[in-house]
């Protein structure tokens, strides 16, 4: 694998900004439609729409490290934007895991990409995982930020064992659907080789 170049870092920055935009738009839609569950559904909803962005990254910057950087930048955003202190870790760890799967395994390409994208998508669980597994610490953090009991109760309303399993399954399912849609969009609009073959087939007809 070749090392990342300066232009690669620029491209990663652009794709990360687009990914962040998708996250923000998704959050806005969920906030207006199902506000009670908006936070816990962000990872799965984003996975549904961001598959094409992930494919652009791995095809336009086919080098180990690009996925890690994109996920780490998202984790850094969570760290500096007032989320729970450990919220950034899943983003970083899942991004590294996705990078390893994508470039260090010999699985068939489509399966490899599907698995790596699913692992990457779990990174967005970072801000909500503490709600299930570190409730007391999360409550203390909210109190330290001046949040009252009404607000805290509202935050924990959707947090049950059932919703954890549902959200986990939703991320897996939405990642598979999202990357499948992304592959079709990429083949149609961004794959130059397939585009040329398509044009040649038209001319022959």
Secondary structure as the mmCIF struct_conf table of DSSP 4:
data_model
#
loop_
_struct_conf.conf_type_id
_struct_conf.id
_struct_conf.beg_label_comp_id
_struct_conf.beg_label_asym_id
_struct_conf.beg_label_seq_id
_struct_conf.end_label_comp_id
_struct_conf.end_label_asym_id
_struct_conf.end_label_seq_id
HELX_LH_PP_P HELX_LH_PP_P1 UNK A 2 UNK A 4
HELX_RH_AL_P HELX_RH_AL_P1 UNK A 6 UNK A 33
HELX_RH_3T_P HELX_RH_3T_P1 UNK A 35 UNK A 37
HELX_RH_AL_P HELX_RH_AL_P2 UNK A 38 UNK A 49
HELX_RH_AL_P HELX_RH_AL_P3 UNK A 51 UNK A 60
BEND BEND1 UNK A 61 UNK A 61
BEND BEND2 UNK A 63 UNK A 63
TURN_TY1_P TURN_TY1_P1 UNK A 64 UNK A 65
HELX_RH_AL_P HELX_RH_AL_P4 UNK A 66 UNK A 80
TURN_TY1_P TURN_TY1_P2 UNK A 81 UNK A 82
TURN_TY1_P TURN_TY1_P3 UNK A 85 UNK A 86
HELX_RH_AL_P HELX_RH_AL_P5 UNK A 87 UNK A 104
BEND BEND3 UNK A 107 UNK A 107
HELX_RH_AL_P HELX_RH_AL_P6 UNK A 109 UNK A 121
HELX_RH_3T_P HELX_RH_3T_P2 UNK A 122 UNK A 125
HELX_RH_AL_P HELX_RH_AL_P7 UNK A 126 UNK A 133
HELX_RH_AL_P HELX_RH_AL_P8 UNK A 135 UNK A 144
TURN_TY1_P TURN_TY1_P4 UNK A 145 UNK A 146
HELX_RH_AL_P HELX_RH_AL_P9 UNK A 149 UNK A 156
TURN_TY1_P TURN_TY1_P5 UNK A 157 UNK A 158
BEND BEND4 UNK A 160 UNK A 160
HELX_RH_AL_P HELX_RH_AL_P10 UNK A 161 UNK A 189
TURN_TY1_P TURN_TY1_P6 UNK A 190 UNK A 190
HELX_RH_AL_P HELX_RH_AL_P11 UNK A 192 UNK A 204
#
